[in-house]
């Protein structure tokens, strides 16, 4: 990486003055950035993961008109409160980010293992929605949870042992894919379960009503509550709804609650533009539902197009934030 950086500097005749890094303390890219800043006497600028996502969309769309409402949905990114963010509604300009809404947090039992094994997130979400006793009554009927070490994971989550809290949209998709029986026990690549769920939803084509999420205010933040959605999904599953119907209803329900929450928070903040970002925005079914709903609420929508919506676009956002903060240099 250092050799490539030296080659690019020589090729383009550039002498950097600032190194922008993600705020996550465990990222190797952050450690490398810190090392470069020290060695070269460059300024070091730390940028929150989801701020960079939204900034990348703003830059691509040539946005120069002040703050926007940012809707950032992805797997995980480190948040200022120490939890793992992933379904965030933010007020952003190039210099600052403020969280105004998010998906309710649940534990990730096993930490990184929960990002690879969707059944872990299904267990966590069902325990949160039904309570342990209620979830125990239905788990035997779910193929994804059969012969799994659910008691061990529950003990870990209760003790807070290797079970960080997350508001991740990506992990929510994983859990729903596991519920409908279309998630592998262990994923071979990021987003595998979510892609299968998206393909299922495309097959259904809007044949049933959306699964409804709850919305509440907690500590001055709007919180999207998935518990009612899980209870409704289990009821429909018991009634014989197909996996495809449930997949479509989940996408539709998430699109509706995100649009409703965004419209409410935009009005409160006096904003009329929303920027979408994060790897979940590669989901064509969700975006095709979400964008018209946002527009029907009177919001202008900024979308990533040439710059990747996912982590491939982070560097663009980080560079924009760092450059704006130091524009007087």
C-alpha positions as CSV (number, residue, x, y, z in Angstrom):
1,X,0.0,0.0,0.0
2,X,2.8,2.4,0.8
3,X,4.5,1.6,-2.5
4,X,1.2,2.3,-4.4
5,X,0.8,5.6,-2.5
6,X,4.3,6.6,-3.5
7,X,3.7,5.7,-7.1
8,X,0.4,7.7,-7.2
9,X,2.1,10.7,-5.7
10,X,4.8,10.6,-8.3
11,X,2.4,10.0,-11.2
12,X,0.1,12.8,-10.4
13,X,2.7,15.2,-8.8
14,X,0.7,15.5,-5.6
15,X,2.0,16.2,-2.1
16,X,-0.6,15.3,0.5
17,X,-1.2,17.6,3.5
18,X,-4.0,15.7,5.3
19,X,-4.7,12.0,6.0
20,X,-8.4,11.1,6.5
21,X,-9.2,7.9,8.4
22,X,-12.2,6.1,9.7
23,X,-13.0,6.6,13.4
24,X,-13.0,2.8,14.2
25,X,-10.0,2.3,16.5
26,X,-9.4,-1.3,15.2
27,X,-9.2,-0.6,11.4
28,X,-5.8,-1.3,9.9
29,X,-6.3,1.6,7.5
30,X,-6.6,3.9,10.5
31,X,-3.4,2.6,12.0
32,X,-1.7,3.1,8.6
33,X,-3.1,6.6,8.3
34,X,-1.8,7.5,11.8
35,X,1.6,6.1,10.9
36,X,1.8,8.1,7.7
37,X,0.7,11.3,9.4
38,X,3.4,10.9,12.0
39,X,6.1,10.0,9.6
40,X,5.3,12.7,7.0
41,X,4.1,15.4,9.4
42,X,0.7,15.5,7.8
43,X,-2.5,16.5,9.5
44,X,-4.7,13.6,10.6
45,X,-8.5,13.9,10.2
46,X,-10.9,11.3,11.7
47,X,-14.2,10.9,10.0
48,X,-17.2,8.9,11.3
49,X,-18.1,6.0,9.0
50,X,-21.6,7.1,8.1
51,X,-20.7,10.7,7.8
52,X,-18.3,9.7,5.1
53,X,-21.0,7.6,3.4
54,X,-23.4,10.6,3.2
55,X,-20.6,13.1,2.2
56,X,-19.7,10.8,-0.8
57,X,-23.3,11.1,-2.1
58,X,-23.3,14.9,-1.5
59,X,-20.0,15.2,-3.4
60,X,-21.1,13.1,-6.4
61,X,-24.3,15.2,-6.7
62,X,-22.4,18.5,-6.5
63,X,-24.1,19.5,-3.3
64,X,-23.1,22.9,-2.0
65,X,-26.3,24.1,-0.3
66,X,-25.8,23.4,3.4
67,X,-27.1,20.5,5.4
68,X,-29.0,17.5,4.2
69,X,-30.9,14.7,5.9
70,X,-28.7,11.6,5.4
71,X,-30.1,8.1,5.3
72,X,-27.2,5.7,5.7
73,X,-27.9,1.9,5.7
74,X,-25.2,-0.7,5.7
75,X,-23.7,-3.6,7.6
76,X,-21.8,-1.9,10.4
77,X,-19.8,1.2,11.1
78,X,-18.4,2.5,14.4
79,X,-20.6,5.2,16.0
80,X,-19.7,8.0,18.4
81,X,-21.7,6.2,21.2
82,X,-19.5,3.1,20.9
83,X,-22.2,1.0,19.3
84,X,-22.1,-0.4,15.8
85,X,-24.3,1.8,13.6
86,X,-25.9,0.7,10.4
87,X,-29.4,2.2,10.0
88,X,-29.0,5.9,10.6
89,X,-30.9,9.1,9.9
90,X,-28.4,12.0,10.2
91,X,-28.3,15.7,9.6
92,X,-25.0,16.3,7.7
93,X,-23.0,19.0,6.1
94,X,-19.4,18.5,5.0
95,X,-18.0,19.4,8.4
96,X,-20.5,17.9,10.9
97,X,-22.8,15.0,11.5
98,X,-25.7,14.7,14.0
99,X,-27.7,11.6,14.6
100,X,-31.5,12.2,14.7
101,X,-32.9,8.7,14.2
102,X,-31.9,5.1,14.0
103,X,-33.0,1.5,14.1
104,X,-33.4,0.2,17.6
105,X,-30.3,-1.6,18.8
106,X,-30.0,-5.4,19.5
107,X,-27.0,-7.5,20.6
108,X,-24.7,-9.1,18.0
109,X,-24.1,-12.4,19.9
110,X,-20.6,-13.6,19.0
111,X,-19.6,-10.2,17.6
112,X,-18.1,-10.7,14.1
113,X,-19.5,-14.3,14.0
114,X,-23.0,-12.7,14.0
115,X,-22.1,-10.9,10.8
116,X,-21.3,-14.2,9.1
117,X,-24.0,-16.5,10.6
118,X,-27.5,-14.9,10.0
119,X,-29.2,-17.2,12.5
120,X,-27.5,-15.4,15.4
121,X,-29.1,-12.1,14.4
122,X,-32.5,-13.9,14.0
123,X,-32.2,-15.2,17.5
124,X,-31.3,-11.7,18.8
125,X,-34.1,-10.0,17.0
126,X,-36.7,-12.6,18.1
127,X,-35.6,-12.4,21.7
128,X,-35.9,-8.6,21.6
129,X,-39.3,-8.7,19.9
130,X,-40.9,-11.6,21.9
131,X,-38.8,-11.9,25.0
132,X,-36.7,-15.0,25.6
133,X,-39.8,-17.1,26.8
134,X,-41.8,-16.1,23.7
135,X,-38.9,-16.7,21.3
136,X,-38.3,-20.1,22.8
137,X,-41.8,-21.1,22.0
138,X,-41.4,-20.4,18.2
139,X,-37.7,-21.3,17.7
140,X,-38.3,-25.0,17.4
141,X,-40.5,-24.3,14.3
142,X,-37.7,-22.4,12.6
143,X,-35.2,-24.3,10.5
144,X,-32.5,-21.6,11.0
145,X,-32.5,-22.1,14.8
146,X,-32.7,-25.9,15.0
147,X,-29.7,-27.6,16.6
148,X,-28.1,-24.2,17.3
149,X,-26.4,-23.2,20.6
150,X,-29.2,-20.7,21.4
151,X,-28.8,-21.0,25.2
152,X,-25.1,-20.2,25.1
153,X,-25.7,-17.2,22.8
154,X,-28.5,-15.9,25.1
155,X,-26.2,-16.1,28.1
156,X,-23.5,-14.2,26.2
157,X,-26.0,-11.5,25.2
158,X,-27.4,-11.1,28.7
159,X,-23.8,-10.8,30.1
160,X,-22.8,-8.4,27.4
161,X,-19.9,-10.8,26.5
162,X,-18.7,-10.4,22.9
163,X,-22.2,-9.1,22.1
164,X,-21.9,-5.5,20.9
165,X,-25.1,-3.5,20.4
166,X,-25.9,-2.7,16.8
167,X,-28.5,-0.8,14.8
168,X,-27.4,-2.4,11.6
169,X,-29.8,-2.6,8.6
170,X,-27.6,-5.3,7.0
171,X,-27.9,-7.5,10.0
172,X,-31.7,-7.0,10.0
173,X,-31.8,-8.2,6.4
174,X,-29.7,-11.2,7.4
175,X,-32.1,-12.1,10.2
176,X,-35.2,-11.9,7.9
177,X,-33.4,-14.1,5.3
178,X,-32.8,-16.6,8.1
179,X,-36.5,-16.5,9.2
180,X,-37.8,-17.3,5.7
181,X,-35.2,-20.1,5.2
182,X,-33.1,-18.4,2.6
183,X,-29.8,-17.7,4.5
184,X,-26.8,-20.0,4.6
185,X,-25.7,-21.2,8.1
186,X,-22.5,-19.3,7.4
187,X,-22.2,-16.7,4.7
188,X,-19.3,-17.0,2.2
189,X,-19.4,-13.2,1.4
190,X,-20.8,-10.0,2.8
191,X,-24.4,-9.5,1.8
192,X,-25.1,-13.1,0.6
193,X,-28.2,-13.5,2.7
194,X,-29.5,-10.0,1.8
195,X,-29.1,-10.7,-1.9
196,X,-31.1,-13.9,-1.6
197,X,-33.8,-12.0,0.3
198,X,-33.9,-9.3,-2.5
199,X,-34.2,-12.0,-5.2
200,X,-37.1,-13.5,-3.3
201,X,-38.9,-10.2,-3.0
202,X,-38.5,-9.6,-6.8
203,X,-40.3,-12.9,-7.3
204,X,-43.3,-11.9,-5.2
205,X,-43.9,-8.6,-7.0
206,X,-46.0,-6.8,-4.4
207,X,-48.7,-9.3,-3.6
208,X,-49.2,-8.6,0.1
209,X,-49.3,-5.8,2.6
210,X,-46.1,-4.3,4.0
211,X,-44.9,-5.6,7.4
212,X,-45.2,-2.6,9.7
213,X,-42.4,-1.3,11.9
214,X,-43.0,0.9,15.0
215,X,-41.7,4.4,15.5
216,X,-41.0,6.1,18.9
217,X,-39.0,8.9,20.4
218,X,-36.3,7.9,22.9
219,X,-33.8,10.3,24.4
220,X,-34.6,12.9,21.8
221,X,-33.9,10.5,18.9
222,X,-36.4,8.9,16.6
223,X,-36.1,5.1,17.0
224,X,-37.4,2.6,14.4
225,X,-38.7,-0.4,16.3
226,X,-38.6,-3.7,14.4
227,X,-40.4,-5.7,17.1
228,X,-44.0,-5.3,15.6
229,X,-42.6,-6.3,12.2
230,X,-41.2,-9.5,13.7
231,X,-44.4,-10.4,15.4
232,X,-46.4,-9.8,12.2
233,X,-43.9,-11.8,10.2
234,X,-44.2,-14.8,12.5
235,X,-48.0,-14.6,12.3
236,X,-48.0,-14.5,8.5
237,X,-45.6,-17.4,8.4
238,X,-47.9,-19.4,10.6
239,X,-50.8,-18.6,8.3
240,X,-48.9,-20.0,5.3
241,X,-47.5,-16.9,3.6
242,X,-44.7,-17.8,1.3
243,X,-41.1,-16.9,1.7
244,X,-41.3,-14.6,-1.3
245,X,-44.4,-12.8,0.1
246,X,-42.7,-12.2,3.4
247,X,-39.5,-11.0,1.7
248,X,-41.5,-8.5,-0.3
249,X,-43.5,-7.4,2.7
250,X,-40.3,-6.8,4.7
251,X,-38.8,-4.6,2.0
252,X,-42.0,-2.7,1.6
253,X,-42.4,-2.2,5.4
254,X,-38.8,-1.0,5.8
255,X,-39.2,1.5,2.8
256,X,-42.4,2.9,4.3
257,X,-41.0,3.4,7.8
258,X,-37.8,5.0,6.5
259,X,-39.8,7.4,4.3
260,X,-42.1,8.3,7.1
261,X,-39.3,8.8,9.6
262,X,-37.3,10.8,7.1
263,X,-40.2,13.1,6.2
264,X,-40.9,13.8,9.9
265,X,-37.3,14.5,10.8
266,X,-36.7,16.6,7.7
267,X,-39.7,18.8,8.6
268,X,-38.4,19.2,12.1
269,X,-34.9,20.2,10.9
270,X,-36.2,22.5,8.2
271,X,-34.6,20.4,5.4
272,X,-36.0,19.4,2.0
273,X,-33.2,17.2,0.7
274,X,-32.3,13.6,1.7
275,X,-29.0,11.9,0.6
276,X,-29.0,8.0,0.5
277,X,-25.8,6.0,1.1
278,X,-24.5,2.7,2.4
279,X,-24.2,-0.8,1.0
280,X,-27.9,-1.5,1.5
281,X,-28.7,1.1,-1.1
282,X,-27.4,-1.3,-3.7
283,X,-30.7,-3.2,-3.0
284,X,-32.8,-2.4,-6.1
285,X,-36.1,-3.6,-4.5
286,X,-35.7,-1.3,-1.5
287,X,-34.5,1.7,-3.4
288,X,-37.3,1.4,-6.0
289,X,-39.9,1.6,-3.2
290,X,-38.1,4.1,-1.0
291,X,-37.3,6.9,-3.5
292,X,-40.9,7.5,-4.7
293,X,-42.1,7.5,-1.1
294,X,-39.5,10.1,-0.2
295,X,-40.3,12.2,-3.3
296,X,-44.1,12.0,-2.5
297,X,-43.3,13.6,0.8
298,X,-41.8,16.6,-1.0
299,X,-38.1,15.6,-0.5
300,X,-35.4,15.9,-3.1
301,X,-33.4,12.7,-3.2
302,X,-29.6,12.6,-3.8
303,X,-28.5,9.1,-4.9
304,X,-25.1,7.5,-5.4
305,X,-24.5,6.5,-9.1
306,X,-20.9,6.5,-10.2
307,X,-19.4,6.4,-6.7
308,X,-20.3,3.1,-4.9
309,X,-23.0,3.4,-2.3
310,X,-21.1,1.0,-0.1
311,X,-17.6,1.1,1.4
312,X,-16.1,1.6,-2.0
313,X,-17.2,5.2,-1.8
314,X,-15.9,5.9,1.7
315,X,-12.6,7.4,0.6
316,X,-14.5,10.0,-1.5
317,X,-16.5,11.0,1.5
318,X,-13.6,11.0,3.9
319,X,-11.6,13.2,1.5
320,X,-14.5,15.6,1.1
321,X,-15.0,16.0,4.9
322,X,-11.2,16.4,5.5
323,X,-10.8,19.0,2.7
324,X,-13.8,21.0,3.8
325,X,-12.7,21.1,7.5
326,X,-9.3,22.4,6.4
327,X,-10.4,24.5,3.4
328,X,-8.6,27.5,4.9
329,X,-5.2,25.8,4.5
